[in-house]
Amino acid sequence: DYDSKYPSMIEERKVSVNSFTARFLSENTGRVPEMAATKVEILQDIEEAIAKKKEELAYARQKCQQIRKAAAAMHHDTYWANPTTEVHHPQCQKCGLEKSLQDATVEVYETVLPTHEHQQDAVVFELCAPMEIACLRDVLYFFALEVCGSIELDESRQVRAYWNTLPELEKYNQAGKQFVNLGSSVKPFFKSHYSQAHPEQHDLSRFIVPCGLLTEFVGYSKHKTHRLNIIFRPADVSEHCNVYFHSDSVYSKSYNFVNSTDHTQNEVLVAQND
């Protein structure tokens, strides 16, 4: 992985303490009060959600105890299917209570911001990214791709979530469309088969889990999204600066002599003028 070199905005694959987006809020708190306020609101939302989840879990456990107590005071409603086989009645109340107790579940709450503060700041930046900076980053990204870089695709690490479109964060998203964004190759907890658990079989830590999403820079090009992984090479802009003559042009045959050299056609014209 790459480490950010100031003031790079497109050099890393994932957020680090030196990332531009991670440093922007902490170093400009007084200049971007809206961004700072957004972070405070999100952290408050997390605290409120944790409090509600604790109440929900306590209520679910109390309900389980009531169901268990009620079921213990009942007898199974059975009948004899034949002289040797006794079966439970389909409408047996005790069986119904025991089934509801067995199927009781509580949704797991995954905090909506990463644990580390520099990653939190990077997420908030993407939600409130200033248009000028977002545009500059997109321009640098496409310049790097077209002039001095290429994309290395890793199909095994597909983008599974975007931070600014998560249900809990989408309402805070003030940024416009961006070609470089923040995503994760790990899917949210609520989309996994671990998203629910029995209220009596686990402690609190099973129902309130830290955010497991990764903070990875994501790029968009050629109708695909992928983790940002630009392989830089020495810049060569001659291909983009040279004028390609049409095949019918009187200069078409001489162009190959210019194109096969290390200098541009402008340099050739200047040399001819001398």
LINBELCOR-V435812 format. One record per pair of residues at least 12 apart in sequence whose ideal C-beta (glycine too) atoms are under 8 Angstrom apart, sorted by sequence separation. I is the first residue (numbers start at 1). J is the second residue. D is the distance in whole Angstrom. If there is no record, write none. Layout:
I|J|D ; I|J|D
//
This chain:
1|13|5 ; 4|16|6 ; 6|18|7 ; 8|20|7 ; 9|21|7 ; 76|88|6 ; 77|89|4 ; 216|228|7 ; 1|14|7 ; 3|16|6 ; 7|20|6 ; 4|18|4 ; 25|39|7 ; 77|91|7 ; 78|92|7 ; 3|18|7 ; 4|19|5 ; 77|92|4 ; 4|20|7 ; 76|92|6 ; 77|93|7 ; 242|258|7 ; 77|94|7 ; 164|181|7 ; 242|259|7 ; 76|94|5 ; 77|95|8 ; 163|181|8 ; 164|182|7 ; 74|93|6 ; 75|94|7 ; 76|95|7 ; 162|181|6 ; 163|182|5 ; 74|94|4 ; 162|182|7 ; 163|183|7 ; 189|209|6 ; 162|183|5 ; 163|184|7 ; 161|183|6 ; 162|184|8 ; 166|188|7 ; 242|264|6 ; 243|265|7 ; 71|94|5 ; 74|97|7 ; 160|183|8 ; 161|184|5 ; 189|212|6 ; 241|264|5 ; 242|265|5 ; 159|183|4 ; 160|184|6 ; 188|212|8 ; 238|262|8 ; 241|265|8 ; 159|184|7 ; 160|185|6 ; 161|186|8 ; 188|213|6 ; 238|263|8 ; 241|266|7 ; 71|97|4 ; 159|185|6 ; 160|186|6 ; 161|187|6 ; 186|212|6 ; 238|264|5 ; 70|97|6 ; 71|98|6 ; 158|185|6 ; 160|187|4 ; 161|188|5 ; 186|213|6 ; 157|185|4 ; 160|188|8 ; 186|214|5 ; 184|213|4 ; 185|214|6 ; 67|97|5 ; 71|101|7 ; 184|214|4 ; 184|215|7 ; 185|216|6 ; 184|216|6 ; 67|100|6 ; 68|101|6 ; 182|215|6 ; 183|216|6 ; 67|101|5 ; 182|216|7 ; 183|217|8 ; 182|217|6 ; 183|218|4 ; 127|163|8 ; 181|217|8 ; 182|218|7 ; 64|101|6 ; 67|104|8 ; 126|163|6 ; 127|164|6 ; 142|179|7 ; 180|217|6 ; 181|218|5 ; 126|164|5 ; 141|179|6 ; 180|218|7 ; 141|180|5 ; 180|219|6 ; 181|220|8 ; 64|104|6 ; 123|163|5 ; 138|178|6 ; 179|219|7 ; 180|220|8 ; 63|104|7 ; 134|175|6 ; 137|178|8 ; 138|179|4 ; 179|220|5 ; 127|169|6 ; 134|176|7 ; 138|180|6 ; 179|221|7 ; 183|225|7 ; 185|227|6 ; 137|180|5 ; 60|104|6 ; 128|172|8 ; 131|175|8 ; 134|178|5 ; 183|227|7 ; 127|172|5 ; 131|176|6 ; 60|106|5 ; 123|169|7 ; 127|173|5 ; 128|174|5 ; 129|175|4 ; 134|180|8 ; 127|174|6 ; 128|175|7 ; 127|175|6 ; 180|228|7 ; 57|106|6 ; 126|175|6 ; 129|178|7 ; 56|106|6 ; 163|213|7 ; 161|213|6 ; 163|215|8 ; 112|166|6 ; 126|181|6 ; 53|109|4 ; 112|168|4 ; 126|182|4 ; 162|218|7 ; 112|169|6 ; 159|216|8 ; 50|109|7 ; 123|182|6 ; 159|218|5 ; 49|109|6 ; 122|182|6 ; 50|111|8 ; 49|111|8 ; 49|112|8 ; 46|111|5 ; 46|112|6 ; 159|225|5 ; 45|112|7 ; 46|113|7 ; 159|226|7 ; 151|219|7 ; 159|227|7 ; 42|112|7 ; 43|113|7 ; 151|221|7 ; 157|227|6 ; 42|113|6 ; 153|224|8 ; 154|226|8 ; 153|226|6 ; 154|227|6 ; 151|226|6 ; 154|229|7 ; 145|221|6 ; 153|229|8 ; 152|229|5 ; 110|188|7 ; 141|219|6 ; 151|229|7 ; 110|189|4 ; 142|221|8 ; 151|230|7 ; 152|231|5 ; 110|190|7 ; 150|230|7 ; 151|231|8 ; 39|120|7 ; 108|189|6 ; 149|230|4 ; 150|231|5 ; 39|121|7 ; 42|124|7 ; 108|190|7 ; 149|231|6 ; 107|190|7 ; 149|232|5 ; 150|233|7 ; 148|232|6 ; 149|233|7 ; 39|124|5 ; 145|230|7 ; 148|233|6 ; 38|124|6 ; 108|194|7 ; 144|230|5 ; 148|234|7 ; 108|195|5 ; 141|228|8 ; 148|235|4 ; 107|195|6 ; 108|196|7 ; 144|232|7 ; 147|235|6 ; 148|236|7 ; 35|124|6 ; 38|127|6 ; 107|196|6 ; 108|197|6 ; 141|230|8 ; 147|236|7 ; 35|125|7 ; 38|128|6 ; 106|196|7 ; 147|237|6 ; 26|117|8 ; 105|196|4 ; 106|197|6 ; 26|118|8 ; 105|197|6 ; 106|198|8 ; 123|215|7 ; 35|128|4 ; 105|198|6 ; 106|199|5 ; 122|215|6 ; 147|240|7 ; 34|128|6 ; 104|198|6 ; 105|199|7 ; 146|240|7 ; 23|118|8 ; 26|121|6 ; 104|199|6 ; 115|210|5 ; 22|118|4 ; 25|121|4 ; 32|128|7 ; 104|200|8 ; 114|210|8 ; 115|211|7 ; 119|215|5 ; 22|119|7 ; 24|121|7 ; 111|208|8 ; 114|211|5 ; 23|121|8 ; 32|130|8 ; 108|206|7 ; 109|207|6 ; 111|209|7 ; 113|211|6 ; 19|118|7 ; 22|121|5 ; 25|124|6 ; 108|207|5 ; 109|208|5 ; 110|209|5 ; 111|210|6 ; 112|211|7 ; 114|213|7 ; 21|121|7 ; 22|122|4 ; 25|125|6 ; 108|208|8 ; 109|209|7 ; 110|210|8 ; 111|211|5 ; 17|118|5 ; 21|122|4 ; 24|125|5 ; 106|207|6 ; 108|209|6 ; 110|211|6 ; 114|215|6 ; 16|118|7 ; 110|212|7 ; 15|118|7 ; 19|122|6 ; 22|125|8 ; 15|119|5 ; 21|125|4 ; 21|126|7 ; 15|122|4 ; 21|129|8 ; 24|133|8 ; 49|168|8 ; 45|168|7 ; 9|133|8 ; 9|136|7 ; 10|137|6 ; 42|169|7 ; 9|137|5 ; 10|140|5 ; 42|172|6 ; 9|140|6 ; 10|141|5 ; 41|172|7 ; 10|144|6 ; 38|172|5 ; 64|199|6 ; 38|174|8 ; 64|200|5 ; 61|199|5 ; 60|199|4 ; 61|200|6 ; 34|174|8 ; 57|199|6 ; 57|204|7 ; 54|204|7 ; 57|207|5 ; 53|207|6 ; 54|208|8 ; 53|208|6 ; 50|208|6 ; 21|182|7 ; 15|182|7 ; 10|180|7 ; 9|180|8 ; 14|214|6 ; 15|215|4 ; 14|215|6 ; 15|216|8 ; 14|216|5 ; 15|217|7 ; 13|216|6 ; 14|217|7 ; 13|217|6 ; 12|217|6 ; 10|217|7 ; 13|227|6 ; 13|228|6 ; 12|228|7 ; 13|229|6 ; 10|228|7 ; 11|230|7 ; 10|230|6
//
